[in-house]
Amino acid sequence: MKEFKTEQESFWAGAFGDEYIDRNNDHKIISSNTNMFSQVLSKTAGIKSVIEFGSNIGLNLYAIRALMKDVEFSAVEINKKAFSILKEVEWIKAYNQTILEFEPDYQRDLALIKGVLIHVNPEELPKVYELLYKSSRKYICIAEYYNPTPVSVNYRGNNDRLFKRDFAGEMMDKFDLSLIDYGFCYHRDNNFPQDDLNWFLLEKKDHNRGK
Ligand SMILES: C[S@@+](CC[C@H](N)C(=O)[O-])C[C@H]1O[C@@H](n2cnc3c(N)ncnc32)[C@H](O)[C@@H]1O
């Protein structure tokens, strides 16, 4: 297997990442995602292209596609098994790469990351924030586990594999972004549970420049 810079990347590229796919392959997840993205996207305008970082088998992209037609979808995924499923989907442009090395080929209207920043080695976060900013023409959606201060939490018996913090706040400190909306999805929601995640929709303030 390819050598990665961080142990967190090797974790997701390897057996844990393979097993994650089977544990999380359920049409109910697409329903919950559709509910979440209907809230996120209702505050946007003119999205015609989306890139997701750490998309796994694309369950967020299926949800967005159910809500919006004529959108071009791209996905960057480190895990080979997840990538092999993604690349069979004719409407997804899939890249089998770590987001720590991915160089965006062109900007998309929306750059999305959900449940991935929490698994990135915290020392590498500035690189991923930069990637999100560079990849987006207009919007950035961050859906992760929020904590006001950085903390590391045991993840399925593993240490140093799950980190919570104010990812969106850190992006807003670093770049010229407006907060458009934010929300919470609860694991005990009656119809559309998610893993207690907080989503943030950010907009680039200079997105009209150069038009
Ligand atoms: C918890 S899952 C979330 C999947 C999906 N975003 C969702 O919301 O259902 C984390 C995903 O990110 C991928 N991932 C983790 N680190 C990555 C990295 N450095 N580069 C690319 N993908 C990564 C994993 O392989 C996995 O598919």
The ligand as a Tripos MOL2 file, in Angstrom:
@<TRIPOS>MOLECULE
LIG
   27    29     1     0     0
SMALL
NO_CHARGES

@<TRIPOS>ATOM
      1 C1        -16.5030    9.2170    8.3060 C.3       1 LIG1
      2 S1        -16.3380    8.9910    6.5930 S.3       1 LIG1
      3 C2        -17.4480   10.2200    5.9370 C.3       1 LIG1
      4 C3        -17.8940    9.8950    4.5380 C.3       1 LIG1
      5 C4        -18.8030   10.9310    3.8850 C.3       1 LIG1
      6 N1        -18.1750   12.2230    3.7810 N.3       1 LIG1
      7 C5        -20.1190   11.0460    4.6260 C.2       1 LIG1
      8 O1        -20.4600   12.1290    5.0650 O.co2     1 LIG1
      9 O2        -20.8110   10.0220    4.7100 O.co2     1 LIG1
     10 C6        -14.7300    9.6600    6.2220 C.3       1 LIG1
     11 C7        -14.3630    9.4990    4.7580 C.3       1 LIG1
     12 O3        -13.2450   10.3190    4.4600 O.3       1 LIG1
     13 C8        -12.2660    9.5500    3.7930 C.3       1 LIG1
     14 N2        -10.9660   10.1420    4.1330 N.ar      1 LIG1
     15 C9        -10.3740   10.2040    5.3450 C.ar      1 LIG1
     16 N3         -9.1900   10.8290    5.2710 N.ar      1 LIG1
     17 C10        -9.0280   11.1810    3.9650 C.ar      1 LIG1
     18 C11        -7.9920   11.8330    3.2470 C.ar      1 LIG1
     19 N4         -6.8900   12.2760    3.8550 N.pl3     1 LIG1
     20 N5         -8.1540   12.0250    1.9150 N.ar      1 LIG1
     21 C12        -9.2670   11.5910    1.2750 C.ar      1 LIG1
     22 N6        -10.2770   10.9440    1.9020 N.ar      1 LIG1
     23 C13       -10.1610   10.7370    3.2360 C.ar      1 LIG1
     24 C14       -12.4470    8.1580    4.3450 C.3       1 LIG1
     25 O4        -11.8750    7.1670    3.5450 O.3       1 LIG1
     26 C15       -13.9840    8.0840    4.4080 C.3       1 LIG1
     27 O5        -14.5250    7.7370    3.1840 O.3       1 LIG1
@<TRIPOS>BOND
     1     1     2 1
     2     2     3 1
     3     2    10 1
     4     3     4 1
     5     4     5 1
     6     5     6 1
     7     5     7 1
     8     7     8 2
     9     7     9 1
    10    10    11 1
    11    11    12 1
    12    11    26 1
    13    12    13 1
    14    13    14 1
    15    13    24 1
    16    14    15 ar
    17    14    23 ar
    18    15    16 ar
    19    16    17 ar
    20    17    18 ar
    21    17    23 ar
    22    18    19 1
    23    18    20 ar
    24    20    21 ar
    25    21    22 ar
    26    22    23 ar
    27    24    25 1
    28    24    26 1
    29    26    27 1
@<TRIPOS>SUBSTRUCTURE
     1 LIG1         1 GROUP 0 **** ****
